[in-house]
Amino acid sequence: TSQMSWTEKEAEKLLNKVSPDARRIIVEVAKKPEGYKPSELVQVLGLKTRSVGGQLSSVGKEVKRMGNKPTPLLRVKADGGFVYKLDPIVANVAKKLAG
């Protein structure tokens, strides 16, 4: 069903609605399809470790508003911790936005 996957149009809508900080994080995670360690993300973007989750809260809110979409940003277990991975369609749109 279309509800289970993202379209480019939906991804654009999502990226336009989330906070600028959440958009920065998504655009950065899009650069590493194999997964992005939170510690690396924090360093590259100059964030506080605990602030990443808070800055991503607008993503969850927008996903809920858009109906029954799967979260585009996954936390995947890896190397005793986790990495962030992005839905491939959302990642492609994020890369285009980043220029």
Stockholm file with secondary structure:
# STOCKHOLM 1.0

chainA/1-99         TSQMSWTEKEAEKLLNKVSPDARRIIVEVAKKPEGYKPSELVQVLGLKTRSVGGQLSSVGKEVKRMGNKPTPLLRVKADGGFVYKLDPIVANVAKKLAG
#=GR chainA/1-99 SS CGGGSCCHHHHHHHHHHSCHHHHHHHHHHHTCTTCBCHHHHHHHHTCCTTHHHHHTHHHHHHHHHTCSCCCSEEEEEETTEEEEEECHHHHHHHHHHHC
#=GC SS_cons        CGGGSCCHHHHHHHHHHSCHHHHHHHHHHHTCTTCBCHHHHHHHHTCCTTHHHHHTHHHHHHHHHTCSCCCSEEEEEETTEEEEEECHHHHHHHHHHHC
//
